[in-house]
């Protein structure tokens, strides 16, 4: 699952398109992500020091989500420079291998942290007493370690693809035919475990939580406002998750199958389909790369509102 790029070839090439889109998008996402995540990190640290309290399970999950997002956006300038230098990699073979590895570890790590957070919020809203019993930082750290281990081990095959020389340039982030079959197999597993399952869990948790909030008796105007705000945030998170990942996974699957067909049967009479698919792969890859910015913003807002979980005397009065 390298950067969803075209196979290096002059046939049906979209070189000019990707060399324009990738650097602009990567650097834009890097700037927003760096500022947003560092600001959030400072907030977490300052808040903990000021209140002199240890991190709660939600804070621990949010902190790991933040670090995952920060690592992802920090890899983007390397990718941007590659395309700015006309697809010439100057950072060495080891760095090349690490870039794709780090990128996908943190992309799907963020997905799983967001999934667990949605489950925690669901329990906090619907089963507040169970949520209080779950307040165990050690358990939260164990969950985080397990997530990091799963995505790290699952991404190991990406370390096999390093640099190669072509046309007096060092290629790195291009999809080659030599490792195409391996990537197709990985993609099938990731499509299900990295998108379908997390999206199903997030959807069920947030939708049921929203329904529960709507059914609550309108105690006062503030409660009504909080419920509307929570439901709006639920919708925003689901829409952003869909917008970032559904097009990406669908297009990536079609793209890989099309490239395999080209490998076997060659190019047809027209480049229209493959060029369109390759351009769509670039756009959706950029969109998925930005999930760490868009979802991070919404997660931070939800985290702020979720501070109400522990702020009241009676668990049944806690509204996200």
C-alpha positions as CSV (number, residue, x, y, z in Angstrom):
1,X,0.0,0.0,0.0
2,X,2.5,2.6,-1.1
3,X,1.4,6.1,-1.9
4,X,-1.5,5.6,-4.3
5,X,0.6,6.6,-7.2
6,X,0.8,5.5,-10.8
7,X,3.1,2.8,-12.0
8,X,6.2,4.6,-13.4
9,X,5.5,4.6,-17.1
10,X,5.0,6.9,-20.0
11,X,1.7,5.2,-20.9
12,X,-1.3,7.0,-19.6
13,X,0.9,9.0,-17.3
14,X,-0.5,11.6,-14.9
15,X,2.9,12.9,-13.8
16,X,2.1,16.6,-14.1
17,X,-1.1,16.1,-12.1
18,X,0.5,14.3,-9.2
19,X,3.5,16.6,-9.1
20,X,1.2,19.5,-8.7
21,X,-1.5,18.0,-6.3
22,X,0.7,16.0,-3.9
23,X,3.1,18.7,-2.8
24,X,0.5,21.4,-2.3
25,X,-1.9,19.1,-0.4
26,X,0.8,17.4,1.7
27,X,2.3,20.7,2.8
28,X,-1.1,22.2,3.6
29,X,-2.1,19.2,5.7
30,X,1.3,19.3,7.4
31,X,1.0,22.9,8.4
32,X,-2.6,22.5,9.8
33,X,-1.8,19.2,11.4
34,X,1.4,20.4,13.1
35,X,-0.1,23.5,14.5
36,X,-3.3,21.7,15.6
37,X,-1.6,18.7,17.2
38,X,1.1,20.7,19.0
39,X,-1.5,23.0,20.3
40,X,-3.6,20.1,21.6
41,X,-0.5,18.5,23.1
42,X,0.4,21.7,25.0
43,X,-3.2,21.9,26.2
44,X,-3.2,18.3,27.5
45,X,0.1,18.8,29.3
46,X,-0.7,22.2,30.7
47,X,-4.2,21.0,31.8
48,X,-2.7,18.0,33.6
49,X,0.0,20.0,35.4
50,X,-2.4,22.8,36.3
51,X,-5.0,20.4,37.8
52,X,-2.4,18.1,39.3
53,X,-4.3,15.0,38.2
54,X,-3.3,11.9,36.4
55,X,-4.6,11.2,32.9
56,X,-8.0,9.6,32.6
57,X,-8.6,6.7,30.2
58,X,-10.2,9.1,27.7
59,X,-7.2,11.4,28.0
60,X,-4.8,8.5,27.4
61,X,-6.7,7.5,24.3
62,X,-6.9,11.1,23.1
63,X,-3.2,11.5,23.7
64,X,-2.3,8.4,21.7
65,X,-4.6,9.6,18.9
66,X,-2.8,13.0,19.0
67,X,0.7,11.4,18.8
68,X,-0.4,9.1,16.0
69,X,-1.7,12.1,14.0
70,X,1.4,14.1,14.7
71,X,3.7,11.3,13.5
72,X,1.7,11.0,10.3
73,X,1.7,14.7,9.4
74,X,5.5,14.8,10.1
75,X,6.1,12.3,7.4
76,X,4.3,14.4,4.8
77,X,7.1,16.9,4.1
78,X,9.3,14.0,2.9
79,X,6.6,12.9,0.5
80,X,6.1,16.5,-0.7
81,X,9.8,17.0,-1.4
82,X,9.9,13.7,-3.4
83,X,7.3,15.0,-5.8
84,X,8.7,18.6,-5.8
85,X,12.0,17.0,-7.0
86,X,10.3,15.3,-9.9
87,X,9.9,11.9,-8.2
88,X,13.5,11.7,-7.1
89,X,14.2,10.3,-3.6
90,X,17.2,11.8,-1.9
91,X,16.7,10.5,1.7
92,X,18.1,7.0,1.3
93,X,16.7,3.5,1.1
94,X,16.0,3.0,4.8
95,X,14.0,6.3,5.1
96,X,12.1,5.3,2.0
97,X,11.0,2.1,3.6
98,X,10.1,3.8,6.9
99,X,8.0,6.5,5.2
100,X,5.2,4.2,3.9
101,X,5.5,2.1,7.1
102,X,5.0,5.1,9.4
103,X,2.3,6.6,7.2
104,X,0.0,3.6,7.3
105,X,0.7,2.7,10.9
106,X,-0.4,6.1,12.0
107,X,-3.3,6.4,9.5
108,X,-4.9,3.1,10.8
109,X,-3.7,3.7,14.3
110,X,-5.8,6.9,14.3
111,X,-8.8,4.9,13.0
112,X,-8.6,2.4,15.8
113,X,-8.0,5.0,18.5
114,X,-11.1,6.9,17.2
115,X,-13.0,3.6,17.2
116,X,-12.2,2.9,20.8
117,X,-13.0,6.4,21.8
118,X,-16.5,6.1,20.2
119,X,-17.1,2.9,22.2
120,X,-16.0,4.7,25.4
121,X,-18.3,7.7,24.7
122,X,-21.1,5.3,24.0
123,X,-20.7,3.6,27.4
124,X,-20.3,7.0,29.1
125,X,-23.6,8.2,27.7
126,X,-25.8,5.1,27.8
127,X,-24.2,3.2,30.7
128,X,-22.7,5.9,32.9
129,X,-22.2,3.7,36.0
130,X,-20.3,1.2,33.9
131,X,-18.2,4.1,32.5
132,X,-17.3,5.1,36.1
133,X,-16.2,1.5,36.8
134,X,-14.1,1.5,33.7
135,X,-12.0,4.5,34.9
136,X,-8.8,2.5,34.9
137,X,-5.7,4.2,33.3
138,X,-3.8,0.9,33.3
139,X,-6.5,-0.7,31.1
140,X,-6.4,2.3,28.7
141,X,-2.6,2.0,28.3
142,X,-2.9,-1.7,27.6
143,X,-5.5,-1.0,24.9
144,X,-3.2,1.6,23.4
145,X,-0.2,-0.8,23.4
146,X,-2.3,-3.5,21.7
147,X,-3.4,-1.1,19.0
148,X,0.1,0.0,18.3
149,X,1.3,-3.6,18.1
150,X,-1.5,-4.7,15.7
151,X,-1.0,-1.9,13.2
152,X,2.8,-2.1,13.5
153,X,2.9,-5.9,12.8
154,X,0.3,-5.7,10.1
155,X,2.3,-3.0,8.3
156,X,5.6,-4.9,8.3
157,X,5.2,-6.0,4.6
158,X,5.5,-2.4,3.6
159,X,9.1,-2.4,4.8
160,X,10.1,-4.7,1.9
161,X,9.6,-2.0,-0.7
162,X,12.6,0.3,-0.8
163,X,14.2,2.5,-3.5
164,X,15.0,1.6,-7.1
165,X,16.8,3.3,-9.9
166,X,15.0,4.4,-13.0
167,X,15.8,6.9,-15.7
168,X,18.8,8.2,-13.6
169,X,16.4,8.9,-10.7
170,X,15.9,7.2,-7.3
171,X,12.2,6.1,-7.1
172,X,10.5,5.6,-3.7
173,X,6.8,6.2,-3.4
174,X,5.7,4.7,-6.7
175,X,3.7,1.5,-7.0
176,X,5.7,-1.1,-9.0
177,X,4.4,-4.2,-10.7
178,X,6.9,-6.4,-8.7
179,X,5.1,-6.0,-5.4
180,X,1.6,-5.5,-6.8
181,X,0.2,-8.9,-5.8
182,X,1.3,-8.4,-2.2
183,X,-0.3,-5.0,-2.0
184,X,-3.5,-6.3,-3.4
185,X,-3.7,-9.0,-0.8
186,X,-2.9,-6.4,2.0
187,X,-5.5,-4.1,0.6
188,X,-8.3,-6.7,0.9
189,X,-7.5,-7.2,4.5
190,X,-7.2,-3.5,5.2
191,X,-10.4,-2.8,3.4
192,X,-12.3,-4.9,5.9
193,X,-10.3,-4.5,9.1
194,X,-9.2,-0.9,8.5
195,X,-12.4,0.6,7.2
196,X,-15.6,-1.6,7.2
197,X,-15.2,-2.9,10.8
198,X,-14.2,0.5,12.4
199,X,-16.8,2.4,10.5
200,X,-19.5,-0.1,11.5
201,X,-18.5,0.2,15.2
202,X,-18.2,4.0,15.1
203,X,-21.6,4.3,13.4
204,X,-23.4,2.0,15.8
205,X,-21.8,3.7,18.9
206,X,-22.4,7.3,17.8
207,X,-25.9,6.7,16.3
208,X,-27.2,4.8,19.3
209,X,-25.6,7.5,21.6
210,X,-27.4,10.2,19.6
211,X,-30.7,8.4,19.8
212,X,-30.3,8.0,23.5
213,X,-29.6,11.7,24.0
214,X,-32.6,12.6,21.9
215,X,-34.8,10.4,24.1
216,X,-33.7,12.0,27.3
217,X,-36.2,14.3,29.0
218,X,-35.6,17.9,28.3
219,X,-34.6,19.0,31.9
220,X,-33.6,22.5,31.1
221,X,-32.4,24.7,28.2
222,X,-28.7,23.9,28.8
223,X,-29.4,20.1,28.4
224,X,-31.2,20.7,25.2
225,X,-28.3,22.7,23.9
226,X,-25.8,20.0,24.9
227,X,-27.9,17.3,23.2
228,X,-28.1,19.3,20.0
229,X,-24.4,20.0,20.0
230,X,-23.6,16.4,20.7
231,X,-25.8,15.1,17.9
232,X,-24.3,17.6,15.5
233,X,-20.8,16.5,16.4
234,X,-21.8,12.8,15.9
235,X,-23.0,13.7,12.4
236,X,-19.9,15.6,11.6
237,X,-17.5,12.8,12.7
238,X,-19.4,10.2,10.7
239,X,-19.5,12.4,7.6
240,X,-15.8,13.2,7.8
241,X,-14.9,9.5,8.4
242,X,-17.0,8.6,5.4
243,X,-15.6,11.4,3.2
244,X,-12.0,10.6,4.0
245,X,-12.0,6.8,3.9
246,X,-14.8,5.4,1.8
247,X,-13.7,7.0,-1.5
248,X,-10.1,6.2,-0.6
249,X,-10.7,2.5,0.0
250,X,-13.1,2.1,-2.9
251,X,-10.8,3.9,-5.4
252,X,-7.7,2.1,-4.1
253,X,-9.3,-1.3,-4.7
254,X,-10.4,-0.4,-8.2
255,X,-7.0,1.2,-8.9
256,X,-5.0,-1.9,-7.8
257,X,-7.2,-4.2,-9.8
258,X,-6.8,-2.0,-12.9
259,X,-3.0,-1.9,-12.5
260,X,-3.0,-5.7,-12.3
261,X,-5.0,-5.9,-15.4
262,X,-2.5,-3.6,-17.2
263,X,0.3,-5.9,-15.9
264,X,-1.4,-8.9,-17.5
265,X,-3.0,-7.5,-20.6
266,X,-1.3,-4.2,-21.2
267,X,-2.9,-0.9,-22.0
268,X,-6.0,-0.8,-24.1
269,X,-6.8,1.6,-26.9
270,X,-7.9,4.4,-24.6
271,X,-6.2,6.0,-21.6
272,X,-9.4,7.7,-20.4
273,X,-10.4,5.1,-17.8
274,X,-6.9,4.5,-16.3
275,X,-6.0,8.2,-16.2
276,X,-9.3,9.0,-14.5
277,X,-8.7,6.2,-12.0
278,X,-5.2,7.3,-11.3
279,X,-6.2,10.9,-10.8
280,X,-9.0,9.7,-8.5
281,X,-6.4,7.7,-6.6
282,X,-4.3,10.8,-6.0
283,X,-7.2,12.9,-4.8
284,X,-8.6,10.3,-2.5
285,X,-5.2,9.5,-1.1
286,X,-4.7,13.2,-0.2
287,X,-8.2,13.2,1.3
288,X,-7.4,10.2,3.5
289,X,-4.0,11.7,4.5
290,X,-5.9,14.7,5.8
291,X,-8.2,12.6,8.1
292,X,-5.7,13.2,10.9
293,X,-6.5,16.9,10.7
294,X,-10.3,16.8,10.1
295,X,-11.1,14.0,12.5
296,X,-8.6,15.3,15.1
297,X,-10.4,18.6,15.2
298,X,-13.8,16.9,15.8
299,X,-12.3,14.5,18.3
300,X,-10.8,17.4,20.2
301,X,-14.2,19.1,20.3
302,X,-15.9,15.9,21.5
303,X,-13.1,15.5,24.1
304,X,-13.8,19.0,25.4
305,X,-17.6,18.4,25.6
306,X,-17.0,14.9,27.1
307,X,-15.3,16.5,30.1
308,X,-18.8,16.7,31.5
309,X,-18.6,13.0,32.0
310,X,-16.9,13.4,35.3
311,X,-18.2,16.8,36.3
312,X,-21.5,16.0,38.0
313,X,-22.4,14.3,41.2
314,X,-24.8,11.8,39.6
315,X,-23.7,9.6,36.7
316,X,-27.2,9.6,35.2
317,X,-27.0,13.4,34.8
318,X,-23.9,13.3,32.7
319,X,-24.4,14.5,29.1
320,X,-21.7,14.6,26.5
